[in-house]
Amino acid sequence: MNGEELKQYIKRSGMSVAAVAEELGTSPQNLNAKFNRKSIKIDFFQKIKEIIDKCAPPLPAEMEEAVFGSNVNGSNSPNVSQSLGSDAALAAENKLLREQNEFLQSQVKTLLAIVGQK
């Protein structure tokens, strides 16, 4: 994984580079300098992942409401407007999860390539 991919990971998490830098106890400039290096150490990536897992904002209220209020048994909702709102929120969440999945798949590919080189 390179620095640009790591920046995108942070962005998709909903956190800013400045917030991650603050959690790491460093400046955003110093963090950006680390992103510009040729390679990023696994332990550095793990620290950032831990920060994101701990500090990332929760789901937006509309998504949370849609998830908790969703009709999981598959029956039709009597409230069509509520159903449409839930569908839109779920579609947005689905898109975000697909992007995160693509990112994680690229990480696995990169890590496998690194391990294969050794």
ChimeraX attribute file (.defattr): number of C-alpha atoms within 10 A of each C-alpha:
attribute: neighborCount
match mode: 1-to-1
recipient: residues
	/A:1	19
	/A:2	16
	/A:3	19
	/A:4	12
	/A:5	14
	/A:6	19
	/A:7	16
	/A:8	13
	/A:9	19
	/A:10	20
	/A:11	12
	/A:12	16
	/A:13	18
	/A:14	14
	/A:15	16
	/A:16	15
	/A:17	19
	/A:18	15
	/A:19	18
	/A:20	22
	/A:21	18
	/A:22	13
	/A:23	15
	/A:24	15
	/A:25	10
	/A:26	13
	/A:27	16
	/A:28	17
	/A:29	12
	/A:30	11
	/A:31	19
	/A:32	16
	/A:33	11
	/A:34	16
	/A:35	17
	/A:36	13
	/A:37	10
	/A:38	9
	/A:39	11
	/A:40	15
	/A:41	10
	/A:42	11
	/A:43	9
	/A:44	12
	/A:45	14
	/A:46	11
	/A:47	14
	/A:48	19
	/A:49	18
	/A:50	12
	/A:51	18
	/A:52	19
	/A:53	11
	/A:54	9
	/A:55	15
	/A:56	18
	/A:57	11
	/A:58	10
	/A:59	12
	/A:60	11
	/A:61	10
	/A:62	14
	/A:63	21
	/A:64	16
	/A:65	14
	/A:66	21
	/A:67	17
	/A:68	11
	/A:69	12
	/A:70	17
	/A:71	13
	/A:72	8
	/A:73	6
	/A:74	7
	/A:75	7
	/A:76	9
	/A:77	12
	/A:78	8
	/A:79	8
	/A:80	10
	/A:81	10
	/A:82	14
	/A:83	17
	/A:84	13
	/A:85	15
	/A:86	22
	/A:87	16
	/A:88	15
	/A:89	20
	/A:90	18
	/A:91	13
	/A:92	13
	/A:93	18
	/A:94	12
	/A:95	12
	/A:96	14
	/A:97	13
	/A:98	12
	/A:99	14
	/A:100	16
	/A:101	12
	/A:102	12
	/A:103	18
	/A:104	13
	/A:105	12
	/A:106	14
	/A:107	16
	/A:108	13
	/A:109	13
	/A:110	14
	/A:111	14
	/A:112	11
	/A:113	11
	/A:114	11
	/A:115	9
	/A:116	8
	/A:117	7
	/A:118	5
